[in-house]
């Protein structure tokens, strides 16, 4: 049943992807589905190097190729074809217009959404996204930075605040002055109206075989209205003045969690390691801790750095949460193998939850369930759904019910996709998986949320025995290309989960922005990036707030483009 497929990209991270991929595993050997694609932003002799330094990658910035035209340009000068989206709410205020490249004239994109609710005030919400509204004069293009979207009225209206001194476009000094962009946004509330915003900051100019990168955290003490300068959790590839230095590491895909009692802050991320030639070696999940409100950070600890019980250090997509008693839990995707070579037929990918009872010093890793890859699309060079061009993943998200202590983990994979006898994909059928646990080590059966269409990029939140899972779905589009956002919610542990409830008021085309050229076909591919995840949070008032990348723009104000959307949904 497992399909032989490519599993290692030469240059793909949570922020950017490669124009080519190798059909090999972590050690160069073929692997079989459901092995995950070990993404690795390595350069060396990679011909994509010139693309990053001259044009940029359309996953994170606006292509400057004068021959490319993004779909959003087709709507310029025309009425927005979408209806009033209410009760869906566009959180983007004072958006910018792209000045150069394939999206010239379009409103700038926002994607890869994150959101959290103030535990002491359910009407106070803070969200974030990759936000491309700033123009980087050093790159001569719009590029991604961090913008906080803050609401004081339960998500009815939003204030947008650019985080200061995070990278070159936002006036950073010292080592962060070398960073061109920021992304992988993650927000988390702590006690006393304090909220933290984590990002990866990176340069597009390689230092040796890798891009300089940093894990950074900004903090607000007034519920997200104002933000201080970022603290640096980890820095590689530049010195204290921002001058390039050779590094074998790249820091990727960070996430953040706060202990609701002590206020301790944890940041997790994937730490890619390479040899002197730029070849991928390993990618363990690591964690760093702050006990002084994010001012200083401990040296990172590897969560799965050693090969124990088949759990390998070939991982991505970490998602931490802290329980009521201070225990730290981290969900992530990794490869489960007979040996570190990962070349046996039984080797496979899995969703794992790591648990620490000593403040992140040591961990016990528990496999929750097998995690099946989505099909690899040779034209895009990424995992993708049938008929779509945007990249996809099966990284998990985790939530802990602060009232009951129960954990919930969710991810989407293609275990129910249709495959030919030779293992080639016929049609993807992404389904959302959910499991729960009372202690983080014993997990329930896998609940399946899905349809004959694709459901992807789920997020989960829980409060007082009520949980909600939100996700994209293609179930409402008869042509199977347009996306909607939906949710499933229940109380307790039902035998079967209810059918999806549609959130978006209209199906929409995800191919509106980010255009590229097919690696095999040589044809124009629209919509190559919509972000790598979505978010949802659930307040003490049992009102859910999903946050997703929407493609309608703001009907009546501008033309279709990627915006961060939300809606307040009472679950009572």
C-alpha positions as CSV (number, residue, x, y, z in Angstrom):
1,X,0.0,0.0,0.0
2,X,2.9,2.3,0.5
3,X,3.9,4.4,-2.5
4,X,7.5,4.9,-3.4
5,X,8.2,8.6,-3.6
6,X,10.7,11.3,-3.2
7,X,11.4,12.3,0.4
8,X,14.1,14.9,0.6
9,X,14.1,18.4,-0.9
10,X,17.3,20.2,-1.5
11,X,15.9,23.5,-0.5
12,X,12.6,23.7,1.4
13,X,11.8,25.2,4.7
14,X,8.7,26.5,6.4
15,X,9.3,29.8,4.7
16,X,10.6,28.9,1.2
17,X,10.8,25.9,-1.1
18,X,13.2,24.6,-3.8
19,X,13.0,24.5,-7.5
20,X,14.3,20.9,-7.5
21,X,14.1,17.9,-5.3
22,X,16.0,14.6,-4.9
23,X,14.5,11.2,-4.8
24,X,16.3,10.2,-1.6
25,X,16.0,9.9,2.1
26,X,18.1,11.4,4.9
27,X,21.0,9.2,3.9
28,X,20.3,9.2,0.1
29,X,18.2,5.9,0.1
30,X,14.7,5.6,-1.4
31,X,11.8,5.6,1.0
32,X,8.2,4.5,0.8
33,X,5.0,6.3,1.7
34,X,4.1,7.3,4.4
35,X,7.7,8.6,5.0
36,X,7.7,12.4,5.3
37,X,9.7,14.6,3.0
38,X,12.6,15.8,5.1
39,X,12.8,19.4,4.2
40,X,16.1,21.1,4.3
41,X,17.1,24.6,3.2
42,X,20.5,23.8,1.9
43,X,22.4,25.5,-0.8
44,X,26.0,24.5,-1.7
45,X,26.0,24.0,-5.5
46,X,22.2,24.3,-5.6
47,X,21.4,26.4,-8.7
48,X,18.5,27.9,-6.7
49,X,21.1,30.1,-4.9
50,X,20.9,32.8,-7.6
51,X,17.1,32.8,-7.3
52,X,17.2,33.6,-3.6
53,X,19.8,36.3,-4.0
54,X,18.3,37.9,-7.1
55,X,14.6,37.2,-7.4
56,X,13.5,35.6,-4.2
57,X,11.1,32.7,-3.9
58,X,7.4,33.2,-4.4
59,X,6.6,31.3,-1.2
60,X,7.7,34.3,0.8
61,X,8.2,37.3,-1.4
62,X,7.0,38.8,-4.7
63,X,8.8,37.4,-7.8
64,X,10.5,40.1,-9.8
65,X,10.3,38.1,-13.0
66,X,8.8,40.5,-15.5
67,X,7.3,37.7,-17.5
68,X,5.1,36.4,-14.7
69,X,1.7,37.7,-13.8
70,X,-0.1,36.6,-10.7
71,X,-3.9,35.9,-11.0
72,X,-4.6,38.8,-8.7
73,X,-3.6,41.2,-11.5
74,X,-6.5,40.0,-13.6
75,X,-8.9,41.6,-11.2
76,X,-7.3,45.0,-11.2
77,X,-9.7,47.7,-12.4
78,X,-12.6,45.3,-12.1
79,X,-15.2,44.9,-9.3
80,X,-14.3,42.3,-6.7
81,X,-16.4,39.2,-7.8
82,X,-17.0,38.0,-4.2
83,X,-20.0,39.0,-2.1
84,X,-19.9,40.7,1.2
85,X,-18.1,38.1,3.4
86,X,-20.0,38.8,6.7
87,X,-20.1,37.3,9.2
88,X,-16.5,36.4,8.2
89,X,-14.2,39.2,9.3
90,X,-11.1,40.5,7.5
91,X,-8.5,41.3,10.2
92,X,-6.2,43.3,7.8
93,X,-6.2,47.1,8.2
94,X,-4.2,49.6,6.1
95,X,-2.9,47.0,3.7
96,X,-0.3,48.0,1.1
97,X,-0.2,47.7,-2.6
98,X,2.7,45.6,-4.1
99,X,5.1,47.9,-5.9
100,X,7.1,45.5,-8.1
101,X,7.1,42.0,-9.5
102,X,4.5,39.6,-10.5
103,X,1.9,41.0,-8.1
104,X,2.3,44.7,-8.9
105,X,-0.8,46.6,-8.2
106,X,-2.3,43.9,-6.0
107,X,-2.9,44.3,-2.3
108,X,-0.1,42.5,-0.4
109,X,-0.6,39.0,0.9
110,X,-1.1,37.8,4.5
111,X,-0.9,34.0,5.2
112,X,0.1,31.4,7.7
113,X,-2.2,32.5,10.5
114,X,-1.9,32.1,14.3
115,X,-4.3,33.3,17.1
116,X,-4.7,33.2,20.9
117,X,-7.2,34.5,23.4
118,X,-6.4,36.3,26.7
119,X,-7.2,33.7,29.4
120,X,-8.4,36.6,31.7
121,X,-10.4,38.4,29.1
122,X,-12.1,36.4,26.3
123,X,-12.8,39.5,24.2
124,X,-9.1,40.3,23.9
125,X,-7.6,38.4,21.0
126,X,-4.1,38.6,19.3
127,X,-3.3,37.0,16.0
128,X,-0.5,37.1,13.5
129,X,0.5,36.1,10.0
130,X,3.2,36.3,7.4
131,X,2.6,39.8,6.3
132,X,4.0,41.2,3.1
133,X,2.9,44.9,3.3
134,X,6.4,46.3,3.9
135,X,8.7,47.1,1.0
136,X,12.3,46.0,1.6
137,X,14.5,48.6,-0.1
138,X,17.6,46.4,0.1
139,X,15.8,43.6,-1.8
140,X,13.6,46.0,-3.9
141,X,10.5,44.0,-3.2
142,X,7.8,43.4,-0.7
143,X,8.8,40.7,1.8
144,X,7.4,39.0,4.8
145,X,7.5,40.5,8.3
146,X,5.5,40.1,11.5
147,X,2.3,42.1,12.1
148,X,0.2,41.6,15.2
149,X,-3.6,41.8,14.8
150,X,-5.3,42.8,18.0
151,X,-9.0,42.9,19.0
152,X,-10.6,44.2,22.1
153,X,-14.1,43.3,21.2
154,X,-14.1,39.6,20.5
155,X,-12.9,39.8,17.0
156,X,-15.4,42.3,15.6
157,X,-12.7,44.8,14.7
158,X,-8.9,44.7,14.6
159,X,-5.9,46.9,15.1
160,X,-2.7,46.1,13.1
161,X,0.7,46.7,14.7
162,X,4.0,46.1,12.9
163,X,6.4,44.5,15.3
164,X,9.5,46.8,15.6
165,X,13.2,46.1,15.0
166,X,12.6,42.5,13.9
167,X,14.5,42.7,10.6
168,X,16.0,45.2,8.1
169,X,12.6,46.7,6.9
170,X,11.5,47.3,10.5
171,X,14.7,49.1,11.6
172,X,16.6,46.3,13.3
173,X,20.1,46.9,14.5
174,X,22.9,44.5,15.4
175,X,22.6,40.9,14.2
176,X,19.0,41.3,13.2
177,X,19.9,44.1,10.7
178,X,21.1,41.3,8.4
179,X,17.7,39.7,8.3
180,X,15.6,40.5,5.3
181,X,12.4,38.8,6.4
182,X,10.4,37.2,9.2
183,X,7.8,34.5,9.2
184,X,6.5,31.4,10.9
185,X,4.4,33.5,13.2
186,X,3.2,32.0,16.5
187,X,1.4,33.9,19.4
188,X,0.7,32.8,22.9
189,X,-0.8,34.5,25.9
190,X,0.6,34.3,29.4
191,X,-0.6,35.6,32.7
192,X,-1.4,39.3,33.3
193,X,-2.3,40.4,29.8
194,X,1.1,39.4,28.5
195,X,1.3,38.0,25.0
196,X,4.4,36.7,23.2
197,X,4.9,36.6,19.4
198,X,7.6,34.3,18.0
199,X,9.2,34.3,14.6
200,X,12.0,33.1,12.5
201,X,14.0,36.0,11.1
202,X,16.3,35.2,8.2
203,X,18.5,36.7,5.5
204,X,18.2,35.9,1.8
205,X,21.9,36.2,1.3
206,X,23.6,32.9,2.1
207,X,26.5,32.7,4.5
208,X,28.4,29.6,3.2
209,X,25.9,26.9,2.5
210,X,23.1,28.2,4.6
211,X,21.0,31.3,5.1
212,X,21.6,33.2,8.4
213,X,18.6,32.7,10.7
214,X,17.4,33.6,14.1
215,X,14.6,32.6,16.4
216,X,13.1,35.7,18.0
217,X,10.4,36.6,20.4
218,X,8.6,39.9,20.9
219,X,6.4,40.7,23.9
220,X,3.4,42.9,24.7
221,X,2.3,43.6,28.2
222,X,-1.0,45.4,27.3
223,X,-2.8,42.6,25.5
224,X,-1.2,43.2,22.1
225,X,-1.5,46.9,21.6
226,X,2.2,47.8,21.8
227,X,5.3,45.7,21.5
228,X,8.9,45.8,22.7
229,X,12.0,45.0,20.8
230,X,12.6,41.3,20.1
231,X,14.8,39.0,22.2
232,X,17.0,36.6,20.4
233,X,16.5,32.9,21.3
234,X,18.9,31.5,18.8
235,X,21.2,33.1,16.2
236,X,23.2,31.4,13.4
237,X,25.0,32.7,10.4
238,X,25.8,36.3,11.5
239,X,27.9,37.8,14.4
240,X,26.7,40.4,16.9
241,X,27.1,43.2,14.4
242,X,25.2,41.4,11.6
243,X,28.3,40.4,9.6
244,X,28.0,36.9,7.9
245,X,29.8,34.0,9.5
246,X,29.7,30.4,8.2
247,X,27.2,28.1,9.8
248,X,26.1,24.5,9.4
249,X,22.7,25.2,10.9
250,X,19.4,26.6,9.9
251,X,16.6,27.3,12.4
252,X,13.1,26.7,11.2
253,X,9.4,26.4,12.1
254,X,9.4,27.7,15.6
255,X,6.4,27.8,18.0
256,X,5.7,29.2,21.4
257,X,3.9,28.2,24.6
258,X,3.5,29.8,28.1
259,X,3.0,28.1,31.5
260,X,-0.3,29.5,32.7
261,X,0.8,29.4,36.3
262,X,4.5,30.3,36.5
263,X,4.7,32.4,33.3
264,X,7.7,30.4,32.0
265,X,7.9,30.6,28.2
266,X,9.0,27.8,25.9
267,X,10.0,28.1,22.3
268,X,10.5,25.0,20.1
269,X,11.8,24.7,16.6
270,X,13.5,22.5,14.1
271,X,17.3,22.8,14.0
272,X,18.6,21.6,10.6
273,X,22.2,20.5,10.5
274,X,24.4,20.1,7.4
275,X,27.9,19.0,6.6
276,X,30.6,21.2,5.1
277,X,29.2,20.5,1.6
278,X,25.7,21.6,2.5
279,X,24.3,18.0,2.7
280,X,21.5,17.4,5.1
281,X,22.5,15.5,8.3
282,X,19.7,15.7,10.8
283,X,16.8,17.9,12.0
284,X,15.9,17.4,15.7
285,X,13.2,19.3,17.5
286,X,14.8,21.6,20.1
287,X,13.4,23.8,23.0
288,X,14.6,26.8,24.8
289,X,13.1,28.3,28.0
290,X,12.8,31.7,29.6
291,X,11.9,32.3,33.2
292,X,12.2,36.1,33.2
293,X,9.5,37.0,30.8
294,X,11.4,36.4,27.6
295,X,14.4,38.6,28.4
296,X,16.9,35.8,28.5
297,X,16.7,32.2,27.2
298,X,18.3,28.9,28.2
299,X,20.6,27.0,25.8
300,X,18.4,24.8,23.7
301,X,17.7,21.1,24.6
302,X,17.2,18.5,21.9
303,X,13.8,16.9,22.3
304,X,14.5,13.9,20.0
305,X,18.2,14.2,19.4
306,X,19.0,10.6,20.0
307,X,17.7,7.5,18.3
308,X,15.3,5.9,20.9
309,X,12.6,3.3,20.3
310,X,12.7,4.1,16.6
311,X,12.1,7.9,16.9
312,X,14.6,9.6,14.7
313,X,16.0,13.2,14.7
314,X,14.4,13.7,11.2
315,X,11.6,16.0,12.3
316,X,9.5,19.1,11.6
317,X,6.4,21.0,12.7
318,X,6.8,21.2,16.5
319,X,3.8,22.6,18.5
320,X,4.2,23.0,22.3
321,X,1.7,23.5,25.1
322,X,2.0,23.6,28.9
323,X,-0.4,21.7,31.2
324,X,-2.0,22.9,34.4
325,X,0.7,21.3,36.5
326,X,3.6,22.8,34.5
327,X,4.3,19.7,32.4
328,X,5.5,20.6,28.9
329,X,4.1,18.7,25.8
330,X,5.4,19.1,22.3
331,X,3.7,17.6,19.2
332,X,5.7,17.1,16.1
333,X,6.1,14.9,13.0
334,X,9.0,12.6,12.6
335,X,10.3,9.4,11.0
336,X,10.0,6.1,12.9
337,X,12.7,3.8,11.6
338,X,14.4,0.5,12.3
339,X,17.8,2.2,12.0
340,X,19.0,5.7,11.4
341,X,19.4,4.8,7.8
342,X,15.6,4.7,7.5
343,X,15.8,2.3,4.6
344,X,13.5,-0.5,5.7
345,X,10.0,-1.2,4.3
346,X,8.4,-0.8,7.7
347,X,9.9,2.6,8.3
348,X,7.2,5.3,8.4
349,X,6.3,8.7,9.5
350,X,4.3,9.4,12.7
351,X,2.9,12.1,14.8
352,X,4.7,12.1,18.2
353,X,4.0,13.9,21.4
354,X,7.0,14.5,23.7
355,X,6.4,15.1,27.5
356,X,8.6,16.7,30.0
357,X,7.9,16.8,33.7
358,X,11.1,18.7,34.6
359,X,10.7,22.0,32.8
360,X,12.0,20.9,29.4
361,X,15.2,19.2,30.6
362,X,14.4,15.7,29.5
363,X,11.5,14.2,27.4
364,X,9.6,11.0,26.9
365,X,8.4,10.6,23.3
366,X,5.1,8.8,22.6
367,X,3.9,7.9,19.1
368,X,0.2,8.9,18.6
369,X,-0.3,7.5,15.2
370,X,1.1,6.9,11.7
371,X,1.3,10.0,9.6
372,X,0.9,9.5,5.8
373,X,2.4,11.9,3.3
374,X,0.5,13.8,0.7
375,X,1.5,13.1,-2.9
376,X,4.7,14.6,-4.2
377,X,4.1,16.9,-7.2
378,X,7.2,17.0,-9.4
379,X,6.0,20.1,-11.2
380,X,5.9,22.2,-8.0
381,X,8.7,20.3,-6.2
382,X,6.5,20.0,-3.1
383,X,3.8,17.8,-1.6
384,X,0.5,19.0,-3.0
385,X,-3.2,18.1,-3.4
386,X,-4.6,16.9,-6.7
387,X,-5.2,19.9,-8.9
388,X,-3.7,22.4,-6.5
389,X,-0.3,24.1,-6.6
390,X,0.2,25.2,-3.0
391,X,2.5,23.1,-0.9
392,X,0.9,21.0,1.9
393,X,2.2,19.2,5.0
394,X,0.9,17.0,7.8
395,X,2.4,18.8,10.8
396,X,0.3,18.4,14.0
397,X,-1.2,21.0,16.3
398,X,-1.8,20.5,20.0
399,X,-4.2,22.0,22.6
400,X,-4.7,21.4,26.3
401,X,-8.0,22.0,28.1
402,X,-7.0,24.3,31.0
403,X,-10.1,23.1,33.0
404,X,-9.9,19.4,32.5
405,X,-6.2,18.9,31.6
406,X,-7.1,16.8,28.6
407,X,-4.8,17.0,25.5
408,X,-6.0,17.1,21.9
409,X,-3.7,16.6,18.9
410,X,-4.7,17.0,15.3
411,X,-3.1,16.7,11.8
412,X,-4.2,16.0,8.3
413,X,-2.8,13.3,6.0
414,X,-3.5,11.3,2.8
415,X,-4.1,7.8,4.2
416,X,-7.3,7.6,2.4
417,X,-6.0,8.9,-1.0
418,X,-6.4,6.9,-4.1
419,X,-3.2,5.3,-5.5
420,X,-2.5,3.1,-8.6
421,X,-0.9,-0.3,-8.3
422,X,2.5,1.3,-9.0
423,X,2.0,3.7,-6.1
424,X,1.3,6.8,-8.2
425,X,-1.3,9.1,-6.8
426,X,-4.7,9.2,-8.6
427,X,-6.5,11.5,-6.3
428,X,-5.7,13.0,-2.9
429,X,-8.2,12.7,-0.1
430,X,-6.8,14.6,2.9
431,X,-8.6,13.9,6.1
432,X,-8.2,15.5,9.5
433,X,-7.1,13.1,12.3
434,X,-7.8,13.8,16.0
435,X,-6.7,12.0,19.2
436,X,-6.9,12.9,22.8
437,X,-5.2,12.0,26.0
438,X,-5.6,12.5,29.8
439,X,-1.8,12.4,30.4
440,X,0.0,12.8,27.2
441,X,1.3,9.2,27.0
442,X,-1.9,7.1,26.5
443,X,-3.9,8.3,23.5
444,X,-7.4,7.4,22.3
445,X,-8.3,6.0,18.9
446,X,-7.9,8.3,15.9
447,X,-11.1,10.2,15.1
448,X,-11.4,11.0,11.4
449,X,-12.9,14.3,10.1
450,X,-13.3,14.4,6.4
451,X,-15.2,13.8,3.2
452,X,-14.4,12.5,-0.2
453,X,-12.8,15.9,-0.9
454,X,-9.6,17.2,0.8
455,X,-9.5,18.5,4.4
456,X,-6.2,20.1,5.3
457,X,-4.3,22.4,7.7
458,X,-6.3,21.7,10.8
459,X,-6.0,23.6,14.1
460,X,-7.5,22.6,17.5
461,X,-8.5,24.3,20.7
462,X,-10.3,23.1,23.9
463,X,-11.9,24.5,27.0
464,X,-14.0,22.9,29.8
465,X,-14.5,19.6,27.9
466,X,-15.5,21.3,24.7
467,X,-13.1,21.1,21.7
468,X,-13.1,22.6,18.2
469,X,-11.1,21.6,15.2
470,X,-11.0,24.0,12.2
471,X,-9.6,23.3,8.7
472,X,-9.7,23.9,5.0
473,X,-12.1,21.8,2.9
474,X,-12.8,21.3,-0.8
475,X,-16.2,19.7,-0.1
476,X,-18.3,22.7,-1.1
477,X,-16.7,23.2,-4.5
478,X,-18.0,20.9,-7.3
479,X,-14.9,21.6,-9.3
480,X,-12.6,20.7,-6.4
481,X,-10.2,23.6,-6.7
482,X,-11.8,26.3,-4.5
483,X,-11.4,26.2,-0.8
484,X,-13.7,26.8,2.2
485,X,-13.0,26.9,5.9
486,X,-15.0,24.7,8.2
487,X,-15.0,23.4,11.8
488,X,-16.1,20.4,13.8
489,X,-16.9,20.7,17.5
490,X,-18.0,18.3,20.3
491,X,-18.2,17.9,24.0
492,X,-16.5,15.0,25.8
493,X,-15.4,12.0,23.8
494,X,-18.2,11.0,21.4
495,X,-18.1,7.8,19.5
496,X,-18.2,9.7,16.2
497,X,-17.6,13.4,15.5
498,X,-20.3,15.5,13.9
499,X,-20.2,16.5,10.3
500,X,-18.3,19.7,9.3
501,X,-19.9,23.1,9.7
502,X,-19.0,25.6,7.0
503,X,-17.5,28.9,8.2
504,X,-16.8,30.7,4.9
505,X,-19.8,32.2,3.2
506,X,-18.4,31.5,-0.3
507,X,-15.9,29.1,-1.9
508,X,-12.8,30.9,-3.2
509,X,-9.9,30.4,-5.5
510,X,-6.6,29.8,-3.6
511,X,-4.5,30.5,-6.7
512,X,-4.9,34.3,-6.5
513,X,-1.3,35.1,-5.5
514,X,2.2,33.6,-5.6
515,X,3.0,32.5,-9.2
516,X,5.9,30.3,-10.4
517,X,7.0,28.1,-13.3
518,X,6.5,24.4,-13.3
519,X,9.7,22.4,-12.8
520,X,8.6,19.7,-15.3
521,X,6.0,21.4,-17.5
522,X,7.6,24.8,-17.8
523,X,4.1,26.3,-17.6
524,X,2.9,29.1,-15.3
525,X,1.6,27.8,-11.9
526,X,-0.7,30.0,-10.0
527,X,-1.1,29.9,-6.2
528,X,2.0,28.1,-5.1
529,X,1.8,29.3,-1.4
530,X,-1.0,29.9,1.0
531,X,0.9,29.4,4.2
532,X,1.8,26.2,6.1
533,X,-0.9,26.3,8.9
534,X,-4.0,27.9,10.3
535,X,-5.1,28.7,13.8
536,X,-8.0,28.5,16.2
537,X,-8.5,29.5,19.8
538,X,-11.4,29.0,22.3
539,X,-12.1,31.5,25.1
540,X,-13.5,30.9,28.5
541,X,-16.9,32.2,27.1
542,X,-16.9,29.1,24.8
543,X,-16.6,31.3,21.7
544,X,-14.2,29.9,19.1
545,X,-12.1,32.1,16.9
546,X,-10.6,30.4,13.8
547,X,-8.1,32.3,11.8
548,X,-7.3,31.3,8.2
549,X,-5.9,32.7,5.0
550,X,-8.8,33.9,2.9
551,X,-8.6,34.7,-0.8
552,X,-11.4,37.2,-1.3
553,X,-9.5,40.4,-0.2
554,X,-12.0,43.0,1.1
555,X,-14.9,43.0,-1.3
556,X,-16.0,46.6,-2.0
557,X,-12.6,48.0,-1.0
558,X,-10.0,46.1,-3.0
559,X,-9.6,43.1,-5.4
560,X,-9.0,39.5,-4.4
561,X,-5.8,38.8,-2.5
562,X,-4.7,36.7,0.5
563,X,-5.9,38.2,3.8
564,X,-6.1,36.9,7.4
565,X,-9.8,36.2,8.1
566,X,-11.6,35.2,11.3
567,X,-15.1,34.8,12.8
568,X,-16.5,34.6,16.3
569,X,-18.4,31.3,16.6
570,X,-20.3,30.6,19.9
571,X,-20.1,26.9,20.8
572,X,-22.7,26.9,23.7
